[in-house]
């Protein structure tokens, strides 16, 4: 019993510029739909780091932007 807390340590706070960059990458999916893979990964990282609403938002924007981009090309 050393007094150390059990479980995982709290993740570090994400800088706002990282979340903004993830959203910008998600918006680029309208131009290059393949970027949806990178934007989805960025969204998962943001989601797992404690910003669940921002992470889900990045993933949603990426999917919608890719769908719009593909629809406009056909």
C-alpha positions, 0 to 999 in steps of 0.5 A: 500500500504505497498510496499510489492511485490505481488505474490509468493516469489522466490523459494530457489536455489536447491543444485546441490547434490539434482539434482545429487541424482535425476538423480542417482535415475532415473538411478536406474530405470534400476535395479528396475523399481518401483523406477520410481515413486520416480524418477518421483516425484523428477523430478517434484519437481526439475521442479517446483523449477525452474530447468525446464530442469533438472526436465524434464531430470530426468523424461526422464531418469527415464522413459527410464531407466525403459523401458530399465530395463524391456526390458532387463528382458524379 
